[in-house]
C-alpha cells in the first residue's frame, strides 16, 4: 500500500450504520451531528470527523454524519456537469474508517430545499434525530435559500437545548483544504497535491470489461475499467503509477487514462496494465489507487514507438513503486 495513510482512531470501530433517508433513522439515544457533502473525505473532513467522534464519546451519545444526494448543485442549479471525488459507495467505504456511528444519506430535492431553517432544526435535528450537539463550519448556511447562518443556529440551540461547536475560520485556514482544490488538482494532473490533501491516494472504483485487446498485441495486456457513475471525476488524461485491489488482494501496475490516439482516437478509457498478473478478471469489481503521474498522453507514429514508450513507463513505474510498498 501507499505510505499515504488514512487517519483512523486507535479504538475499536463498530460497523457503520447507513440510512438512505432521515425518516428511516430511529434512535432514542442523544446524538452529536455534523452536516455536509464531505466529498473526498479529505484531511479537513477527517478533522471534523475526529471532533465528532470525540464529542459523541464525551456526551455518551451516538455520532451522525448527515449528507445529501444528489449534490444540492445538481438540484438547485441544474448543474449536471458537476464532477465529484466520490461515488456514494466510495463515500460509504471511506466514512466507515473513521468510527462514525451513523451515516444518513438523505435524498436532496426541491421540497427538502424549501424547508425553513426552523423547520429543519425543529422537525429534523430535534424531533427526528434527537440532537444534543452539532459540529459545523463557521460559514455554514442552511434553510430555504440558505439564509440562516451560524448565529441563527446558535440561537436555535439555546431554544431547543443543543450545543453548537463551530469549526473556526482559523482552523479551516490552517488546513487550507477544499474539495474544489482537490478537483482542480486532479483535472490538472497534479496527483501529488490531490493525494496530500486527501490523506490517501485518489481512487477509482469500477468493473472490468472487455476492451479492444490491442494491449495484448504489444505484450502489455490491460484491464479496462468501466466507471458506472457519470458524476465521478476522472483525472487528466495521461499515464499513472497505480495499485489495484482485486478480490481483497493488491497489485501494482500502470494506468492510462485517455482516448488511445495512436490506435484510433475514440472515447475516453481507463486501462490498467497489472504487473506480474495473468488472470481473467472480467466482471470483477476493482479499486484503482492513483499513486503518481508519469506523463501526458501522446500520439505516437507507430505501434512500435508506443510499445517502446510502454517499456520505458514500466521501468519507471517499477523503480518508483518501492516507496509505496
Phi, psi and omega in degrees: 000159175297151177284352173281117186245147174287136176293125177228169183265141180275054177219168177290127182255120178281157180301139178290130175267129187243132179235139182266008177196148174301323184293338181274353179275130178217120184201131181275344179286153174293156183228149169251131192235144163232154187228139175165172178283329178051042180287120181098336185046054184281184186300326176295315176298320182297325177295320177296316181295326175296314177300317182299313182295314181296316182295319179297321178295317180297327183264005183052045182237172175265148180265143178227131166256116178259118179229176188225150173209135003295166175303136182309326179295330178294328184269308188282325182250003183053037182273079184282351180270357180299136178249135183248154181286332182232141162283169179301317181295320177297319180296317178303314182295321179292312182299326183297344183276355190248011174075014175289139182284317188224135173242119177250119178252097186268136177298125179264122178219179183297322179299316180295321182294341183271358175299136174288165179302316182290324176297318180296314182293307186290309187283326185258300185294315185276302187286319185271318187259353173059050187289141168240345178199147173233139177245121191210156178291151183299333184257016182294135176234147186207175182082175183307128181061016177054045184270339182277144184244182178299327177298317177296320181296319178298319178296318177297323178299319178294323181287321186252010171066053169222153181275153176235121176249121180270139167271113191288161176301323181298315179298316181293319180295326179297324179279319177052047181235141172213156177300324180297317178299321181291317178302314181297319179299316181295319180292337177268358181082011181271074185292331180297312178296315180301313181294323178296320178290323181287330185084002178197163183296140173297138186231157177231122175264142179191185180241144181281124179236164178287141176246203182276353177062024178291326179303325180298322181292341179260005184070025176228069180298145182233151171265122182269124185260124174256123178264123188282333185262119185291341181274356179289129181286125175255126183297173181305141177307145178151186181257137184228148166275133185221164160243151182229130181260120182230119177050049176067013173242149182243136179231157175259158179187191175231144186237142171244129170251124180166196187247010179052058187295335181291325184275293177189106189302129181219215179287158178297137177228161178236114185231133181242124169268115185266127182287141175052050184217133182213057179238154174272122187230021178304136179088354181280142171275133184226163174234126180252124179258121181274118186261321185197146177263133183267312187195170173285159171288146184216147174269124181259158184290333182207166176295329177296319177296320178297317180298320178299320179293321179295322176298317179294318178299318181294318178300313179300316182296313182296324178294326184271338187297332185305328183284349179257359183273000000 
